[in-house]
Amino acid sequence: MSKYDEASENYVPLKSDPSSIASGTEINDGDYLSDFEDFNIEEPEYVEKGAKDGYILELSEGMWTKASSKAVRKIIYLFIRWCGYWVLNLKKWIEQYRKRQEDVEKRQTKVENDFKNVISNATTDSEVITARNSDYFGNFALLDERLENIEQLIVGFVPQGVKISIKRTMNALPSVYIDTWEYGIGRVPLGEEPAGKFGGTPPRIVEHRIISWANDELVIQVALDYENFQFNHRPTNDEYLLFDGVRSLMVHVSGGEPVGEPVDKEQVLVSKNKATPTHNSLVQRIAQLEERVEGN
């Protein structure tokens, strides 16, 4: 051995060299170095053909070829220092970009607020100024904000905008309720649903309105948020199941009899209502919309 390879009291030799065991040391068979097979894992192509650093190439070449343990230890030392240098620099760059992003967001918020103030102060049309304020939902800085608020409520909750037409023999006024949920069984592969949503989210009731039930057709009106649902099948004679991606919608009908086979796609149609033109003033139209929202 060289002076750099003198055995310590805890030194575990190769199994082929038991004479080097320090006297009095208990060695288990599992402690021996016993794997003498060649290490045959090849370098991935993306590393082989990727960007090269001359310094790290020299270190890795030395690690592969040097026989002296002192040389190998120095290579490991230099490699750790090299990693530390780049990790600290990467941390500094990430912090710089994070701060820059925060500054950009602050400037963007300021620009948006300034823009709103300009619009608010520049408008001279009395009808537009009056239309910013709502008796139901308070005052808004811009008319656009009031309209956005109305649209969000209409799309998600107000039962108007989408019709669900169901072919069904009706002999009395039906009783209907609709519920919806997400990530039901079979809507996504097992294990790919968000955390805590295995088996689906809890069902919630969907606001709806019965439009008609004449001529063997039940017509129900729901919010715009449900316009992309498509009928899948009829689990029972009184249930109609529709899907939209990971979302499910079940229409429960009490009264009458179903028409057609359970998987007949034509028995349930979902359509979007056409807008009705009006000649009312802007203020009147917005007030009418909010009155409908408040009434639902």
Buried (B, 14 or more C-beta within 10 A) or exposed (E): EEEEEEEEEEEBBEEEEEEEBEEEEEBEEEEBEEEEEEEEEEEEEEEEEEEEEEEBEEBBEBEEEBEEEEBBEBBEEBBEEBEEEEEEEEEEEEEEEEEEEEEEEEEEEEEEEEEBEEBBEEBEEEEBEEBBEBEEBEEBEBBEEBBEBBEEBBBEBBBBBBBBBBBBEBEEEBEBEBBBBBBBEEBBEEEEBEEEBEEBBEBEEBBBEBBEBEEBBBBBBBBBBBBBBEBBBBEEEBBBBBBBEBBBBBBBBEBBEBBEEBEBEEBBBBEEEEEEEEEEEBBEEBBEBBEBBEEB
